């Protein structure tokens, strides 16, 4: 059992992946990168003990926090009791409906947080559903996941997560090489803080992401196989040659744009009901 003393004692819960930021220089760099403005609707995921919250709240008219740990919700309410611009939801962000926020406040959301590593990839997928509501996202990731998000074709880190994320967001590094000692308790990995900005235009509508996921799953489940072998259960891949796809390449050799083209080809030529 690990206990952290702030205004109250907090017992870290492993299932929530809690690692609180404590390095003041890293916190300052993150706040500068986010650059909150008074008119922004800021949404913080996993505020923990308020290490980032206490800085952002000074600059904005509204800060909304989403925290799954009820004990931390009570702590945050006590810490920010006098701040009328602070709202906290005791909720699981993976199940959270962001539509309700934009309906109420009539603005796109700026989402940020030192998020638990154990929900990071699922959270990225979840936010894609709300991409039209998002202005930008700033999240902490363990280095291994960040490397996958930033990967390029023909590299070992390039895969399903890379393509899904880069299909909808421009992803850049804003704070690099964050040592594990910047957190309490100290994780076993180093971290990177990333910025996600939604693309202005998409090559297919977000509702069709299911089909992109299906194609990527089949392509990368046996990534050493060529496309003609890994995708042959979905459709006749020889037809892909008509749109300029070399079926002798492996999954990691195709660009994000080429996966767009494969998905759109599939949607135009095969009934959706045939995917199981």
C-alpha positions as CSV (number, residue, x, y, z in Angstrom):
1,X,0.0,0.0,0.0
2,X,1.4,3.4,-1.0
3,X,0.2,6.6,0.7
4,X,0.6,10.1,-0.5
5,X,0.2,13.1,1.8
6,X,-1.3,16.2,0.5
7,X,-4.1,17.9,2.5
8,X,-5.3,14.4,3.2
9,X,-3.7,11.0,3.0
10,X,-4.3,9.3,-0.3
11,X,-3.9,5.6,-0.9
12,X,-2.8,4.9,-4.5
13,X,-5.0,2.5,-6.3
14,X,-3.0,0.3,-8.7
15,X,-6.1,-0.5,-10.9
16,X,-6.4,3.2,-11.7
17,X,-2.8,3.6,-12.7
18,X,-2.1,6.6,-10.5
19,X,1.2,8.4,-10.9
20,X,1.0,12.0,-9.7
21,X,3.3,14.6,-11.3
22,X,5.6,16.3,-8.7
23,X,8.4,17.8,-10.8
24,X,7.8,21.6,-10.9
25,X,9.9,22.2,-14.0
26,X,7.9,19.5,-15.9
27,X,4.6,20.9,-14.7
28,X,5.6,24.4,-15.8
29,X,6.7,23.1,-19.2
30,X,3.3,21.3,-19.6
31,X,1.3,24.4,-18.6
32,X,3.3,26.5,-21.1
33,X,2.7,24.0,-23.8
34,X,-1.1,23.8,-23.2
35,X,-1.3,27.6,-22.9
36,X,-4.8,27.9,-21.5
37,X,-6.8,31.0,-22.3
38,X,-9.6,32.5,-20.3
39,X,-12.3,31.7,-22.9
40,X,-11.3,28.1,-23.3
41,X,-13.4,25.2,-22.0
42,X,-10.7,23.1,-20.4
43,X,-11.4,19.4,-19.6
44,X,-8.8,17.6,-17.5
45,X,-8.7,13.8,-17.4
46,X,-7.4,12.2,-14.3
47,X,-6.5,15.3,-12.3
48,X,-5.2,13.3,-9.4
49,X,-4.1,15.6,-6.6
50,X,-4.5,18.7,-8.8
51,X,-0.8,19.2,-9.8
52,X,-1.9,20.6,-13.2
53,X,-5.3,21.7,-12.1
54,X,-4.1,24.4,-9.7
55,X,-2.1,26.1,-12.5
56,X,-4.8,25.9,-15.3
57,X,-7.6,27.0,-13.0
58,X,-6.0,30.4,-12.5
59,X,-6.2,31.3,-16.3
60,X,-9.6,30.0,-17.4
61,X,-13.3,30.8,-16.8
62,X,-14.2,27.1,-16.7
63,X,-12.2,23.9,-15.8
64,X,-14.0,20.6,-15.9
65,X,-12.3,17.6,-14.3
66,X,-13.2,13.9,-14.8
67,X,-11.9,11.6,-12.1
68,X,-12.8,8.0,-11.5
69,X,-11.4,7.7,-7.9
70,X,-14.1,8.9,-5.5
71,X,-11.5,9.6,-2.8
72,X,-9.7,12.0,-5.2
73,X,-13.0,13.7,-6.1
74,X,-13.5,14.5,-2.5
75,X,-10.0,15.8,-2.2
76,X,-10.3,18.0,-5.3
77,X,-13.5,19.5,-4.1
78,X,-11.8,20.4,-0.8
79,X,-8.7,21.9,-2.5
80,X,-10.7,23.9,-5.0
81,X,-13.7,24.7,-2.8
82,X,-13.4,28.5,-3.4
83,X,-13.1,28.2,-7.1
84,X,-16.5,28.7,-8.8
85,X,-14.9,27.9,-12.2
86,X,-14.2,24.3,-11.2
87,X,-16.5,21.3,-11.8
88,X,-15.5,17.7,-11.2
89,X,-17.3,14.6,-12.4
90,X,-16.8,11.3,-10.6
91,X,-16.8,9.2,-13.7
92,X,-15.0,6.7,-16.0
93,X,-13.8,8.8,-18.9
94,X,-14.0,5.8,-21.3
95,X,-17.7,5.9,-20.7
96,X,-18.0,9.7,-20.6
97,X,-20.3,11.4,-23.1
98,X,-18.5,14.6,-24.2
99,X,-21.5,15.6,-26.3
100,X,-23.2,16.8,-23.1
101,X,-20.4,19.3,-22.5
102,X,-20.5,20.9,-25.9
103,X,-24.3,21.1,-25.9
104,X,-24.2,23.0,-22.6
105,X,-21.2,25.3,-23.3
106,X,-21.4,25.7,-27.1
107,X,-17.7,25.5,-27.6
108,X,-15.1,23.0,-28.7
109,X,-13.2,21.3,-25.9
110,X,-9.5,21.6,-24.9
111,X,-8.7,18.2,-23.3
112,X,-5.6,17.5,-21.3
113,X,-4.2,15.4,-18.5
114,X,-1.6,13.2,-17.0
115,X,-3.7,10.2,-17.9
116,X,-3.3,6.7,-16.5
117,X,-1.1,4.6,-18.8
118,X,-3.4,1.7,-18.6
119,X,-6.2,3.5,-20.4
120,X,-4.2,5.6,-22.8
121,X,-4.8,3.7,-26.1
122,X,-8.5,3.1,-25.3
123,X,-8.9,6.8,-24.5
124,X,-7.5,7.9,-27.8
125,X,-9.9,5.6,-29.6
126,X,-12.8,6.9,-27.4
127,X,-12.0,10.5,-28.3
128,X,-12.0,9.8,-32.0
129,X,-15.8,9.5,-31.6
130,X,-16.0,13.1,-30.4
131,X,-13.3,14.6,-32.7
132,X,-15.7,17.1,-34.1
133,X,-16.1,18.5,-30.6
134,X,-12.4,18.8,-29.8
135,X,-10.1,21.8,-30.3
136,X,-7.0,20.0,-29.1
137,X,-5.7,17.3,-26.7
138,X,-2.6,17.3,-24.6
139,X,-1.8,14.0,-22.9
140,X,1.0,12.2,-21.0
141,X,2.0,8.8,-22.4
142,X,4.6,6.3,-21.5
143,X,7.4,6.4,-24.0
144,X,6.6,3.1,-25.6
145,X,3.0,4.2,-26.5
146,X,4.2,7.6,-27.6
147,X,6.7,6.0,-30.0
148,X,3.8,4.0,-31.5
149,X,1.6,7.1,-31.9
150,X,4.4,9.0,-33.6
151,X,5.7,6.2,-35.8
152,X,6.3,6.3,-39.5
153,X,5.9,3.5,-42.1
154,X,8.6,0.8,-42.3
155,X,9.4,1.0,-38.6
156,X,8.8,-1.6,-35.9
157,X,6.5,0.8,-33.9
158,X,4.2,1.5,-36.8
159,X,0.9,-0.3,-36.4
160,X,-2.8,-0.2,-35.8
161,X,-2.6,2.5,-33.1
162,X,-0.4,4.7,-35.3
163,X,-2.7,4.6,-38.2
164,X,-6.0,5.1,-36.3
165,X,-4.6,8.0,-34.3
166,X,-2.8,9.7,-37.3
167,X,-5.9,9.3,-39.4
168,X,-7.7,11.8,-37.3
169,X,-5.0,13.8,-35.5
170,X,-1.8,15.6,-36.2
171,X,0.4,14.4,-33.3
172,X,3.5,16.2,-32.0
173,X,5.8,16.1,-29.0
174,X,5.6,19.1,-26.7
175,X,7.6,17.8,-23.7
176,X,10.1,15.1,-24.3
177,X,12.2,12.7,-22.1
178,X,10.2,13.0,-18.9
179,X,12.0,10.8,-16.4
180,X,10.1,8.4,-14.2
181,X,11.4,10.4,-11.1
182,X,9.0,13.2,-12.1
183,X,6.1,11.1,-10.7
184,X,4.9,9.8,-7.4
185,X,4.8,6.9,-7.1
186,X,7.6,6.4,-9.6
187,X,6.6,4.3,-12.6
188,X,8.9,1.9,-14.3
189,X,8.9,3.8,-17.6
190,X,9.8,7.2,-18.9
191,X,7.1,9.4,-20.5
192,X,6.4,11.9,-23.3
193,X,3.8,14.7,-23.4
194,X,2.0,14.9,-26.7
195,X,-0.3,17.3,-28.5
196,X,-3.1,16.1,-30.7
197,X,-4.8,18.5,-33.2
198,X,-7.8,17.2,-35.2
199,X,-7.3,17.3,-38.9
200,X,-9.5,19.8,-40.7
201,X,-10.6,17.2,-43.3
202,X,-10.9,13.4,-43.1
203,X,-10.7,10.9,-46.0
204,X,-13.7,9.1,-44.6
205,X,-16.3,9.8,-42.0
206,X,-15.5,8.7,-38.4
207,X,-18.5,6.4,-38.4
208,X,-16.6,4.1,-40.8
209,X,-13.7,3.7,-38.3
210,X,-15.1,0.2,-37.6
211,X,-14.1,-0.9,-41.1
212,X,-10.6,0.7,-40.9
213,X,-10.1,-1.1,-37.5
214,X,-11.1,-4.4,-39.2
215,X,-8.7,-4.0,-42.0
216,X,-5.8,-2.9,-39.7
217,X,-6.5,-5.8,-37.3
218,X,-6.2,-8.4,-40.1
219,X,-3.2,-6.6,-41.7
220,X,-1.1,-6.3,-38.5
221,X,-2.1,-9.5,-36.7
222,X,0.4,-11.3,-38.9
223,X,2.6,-8.3,-39.8
224,X,5.3,-10.4,-41.5
225,X,2.8,-11.6,-44.1
226,X,2.2,-9.7,-47.3
227,X,-1.0,-7.8,-47.8
228,X,-2.2,-10.4,-50.3
229,X,-2.0,-13.0,-47.6
230,X,-3.1,-11.0,-44.6
231,X,-6.2,-9.4,-46.2
232,X,-7.4,-12.2,-48.4
233,X,-10.1,-13.2,-45.9
234,X,-11.7,-9.8,-46.3
235,X,-11.8,-9.4,-50.1
236,X,-10.0,-10.1,-53.3
237,X,-6.8,-8.1,-52.7
238,X,-5.7,-8.3,-56.3
239,X,-8.4,-5.7,-56.9
240,X,-6.3,-3.3,-54.8
241,X,-3.8,-3.1,-57.6
242,X,-6.4,-1.1,-59.5
243,X,-5.9,1.7,-57.0
244,X,-2.2,1.4,-56.9
245,X,-1.6,-0.8,-53.9
246,X,1.3,-3.2,-54.1
247,X,-0.1,-6.3,-52.5
248,X,3.4,-7.8,-52.1
249,X,4.2,-5.3,-49.4
250,X,3.7,-5.9,-45.7
251,X,1.3,-4.1,-43.4
252,X,4.1,-1.8,-42.0
253,X,5.1,-0.7,-45.5
254,X,1.8,1.0,-46.3
255,X,1.2,4.7,-45.5
256,X,-1.7,6.1,-43.5
257,X,-3.1,7.5,-46.8
258,X,-2.9,4.0,-48.4
259,X,-5.0,2.6,-45.6
260,X,-7.5,5.3,-46.3
261,X,-7.6,4.2,-49.9
262,X,-8.0,0.5,-49.0
263,X,-10.8,1.3,-46.5
264,X,-12.7,3.5,-49.0
265,X,-12.2,0.9,-51.7
266,X,-13.7,-1.7,-49.4
267,X,-16.7,0.5,-48.5
268,X,-17.4,1.3,-52.2
269,X,-17.1,-2.3,-53.4
270,X,-18.3,-4.6,-50.6
271,X,-21.4,-4.5,-48.6
272,X,-20.8,-3.5,-44.9
273,X,-22.9,-6.4,-43.7
274,X,-20.3,-8.9,-44.9
275,X,-17.8,-7.9,-42.2
276,X,-18.2,-10.0,-39.1
